[in-house]
Amino acid sequence: MLLLEDVAKSFDAQPVLRGVSLNVAAGEVVVLLGPSGCGKTTLLRIIAGLEQPDNGRLALDGRDLTPLPVHQRGFGMVFQDYALFPHKNVFENVAFGLRMLGVERPSIAGRVAQVLELVGLAGFDERPIYDLSGGEQQRVALARSLAPSPRLLLLDEPLGALDRALRERLMLDLRAILKQAGGILGRPEGMTAVYVTHDQTEAFAIADRVVVMNNGRIEQFGAPTDLYRRPRTVFVARFLGMDNILDGEIVSVNPLVVATSLGEFAVGGPGARDKVGGDRVMLLIRPDAGRLLESNGAGGRNVLDGRLDSLSFRGRYQIATIASQKSPAPFKFEFDTAVTLPPINSTIRIAINPRKIQLLASG
């Protein structure tokens, strides 16, 4: 449905987008995920028509978007700051876009009722905006954007102004609303949306596919499960919270074995295609790869010796931070809370599951 080809943008001679190509299928929710300054909001603004690309092409259903101004693109937008009219009530805010399109009054009333029910605000028609909570105001903003049945919905950090507990609740509701909206609003393929966030949990909860961006480029694009299970680059792995990364050299290809400063590791995860002996590689050891061993047992391949530096209880699991004299950076492993770990500052030995070790590209 939406196609971007080699989109580039600079501000004051500083590149912000560097040849971004992307496709969004009809009915798909795609999330642009990345740190501040990576270019995700600029890309969203270019899709909206609020910024013009320096190079590249944008098309919707095969039609060139570049010459179309914002008001002719037929897109809906939801912002972090809600952008509601404080002097209008809920009904008037939601009806605003429909009135601008010249929709007749009886049809407006029916559509407003539809979308307010969709976002969980049925009966809120006459409520003043100032009388609503932050989460309710964001639902009104979403309802207003959905009411005209836009061809594409663009959302820029829509939950960023909410506290963590409210964000957790609303992010799950938001995906359900987007998936239900298509049928209700006359788009049987589903509501197509591009959503910007810097929050991994939010992205994974809402997206059909996630675009991880870094320094104006796409690092990886795929389903949330694929990204989490198979990050391709060092940047993606670290951004998703996986910091157990080692530099090493391949000493055997079949089976794949990598020598590191901490010893040799057999690798059973993805990323070994076209590798040969002597290649320098980056290893990712997933946080759930560890199994506690007796500290006086034998060492060997896929064994990490160190000192238990800290322990953090997270409810369903605990995170152990393990320091090693052979590595400047500590390692973090997740253990079930039923596992009894030694006291802090004790020596500890961890067996590493080969299937949860993979090779990464250096990016």
Secondary structure as GFF3:
##gff-version 3
##sequence-region A 1 363
A	DSSP	beta_strand	2	11	.	.	.	ID=ss1
A	DSSP	beta_strand	14	24	.	.	.	ID=ss2
A	DSSP	beta_strand	29	33	.	.	.	ID=ss3
A	DSSP	alpha_helix	40	48	.	.	.	ID=ss4
A	DSSP	beta_strand	55	60	.	.	.	ID=ss5
A	DSSP	beta_strand	63	64	.	.	.	ID=ss6
A	DSSP	three_ten_helix	70	72	.	.	.	ID=ss7
A	DSSP	beta_strand	75	79	.	.	.	ID=ss8
A	DSSP	alpha_helix	90	100	.	.	.	ID=ss9
A	DSSP	alpha_helix	105	118	.	.	.	ID=ss10
A	DSSP	three_ten_helix	129	131	.	.	.	ID=ss11
A	DSSP	alpha_helix	134	146	.	.	.	ID=ss12
A	DSSP	beta_strand	152	156	.	.	.	ID=ss13
A	DSSP	alpha_helix	164	184	.	.	.	ID=ss14
A	DSSP	beta_strand	193	197	.	.	.	ID=ss15
A	DSSP	alpha_helix	200	206	.	.	.	ID=ss16
A	DSSP	beta_strand	209	214	.	.	.	ID=ss17
A	DSSP	beta_strand	217	222	.	.	.	ID=ss18
A	DSSP	alpha_helix	224	229	.	.	.	ID=ss19
A	DSSP	alpha_helix	234	239	.	.	.	ID=ss20
A	DSSP	beta_strand	245	253	.	.	.	ID=ss21
A	DSSP	beta_strand	256	260	.	.	.	ID=ss22
A	DSSP	beta_strand	263	266	.	.	.	ID=ss23
A	DSSP	beta_strand	280	285	.	.	.	ID=ss24
A	DSSP	beta_strand	290	293	.	.	.	ID=ss25
A	DSSP	beta_strand	303	313	.	.	.	ID=ss26
A	DSSP	beta_strand	317	323	.	.	.	ID=ss27
A	DSSP	beta_strand	331	336	.	.	.	ID=ss28
A	DSSP	beta_strand	347	352	.	.	.	ID=ss29
A	DSSP	three_ten_helix	354	356	.	.	.	ID=ss30
A	DSSP	beta_strand	357	360	.	.	.	ID=ss31
###
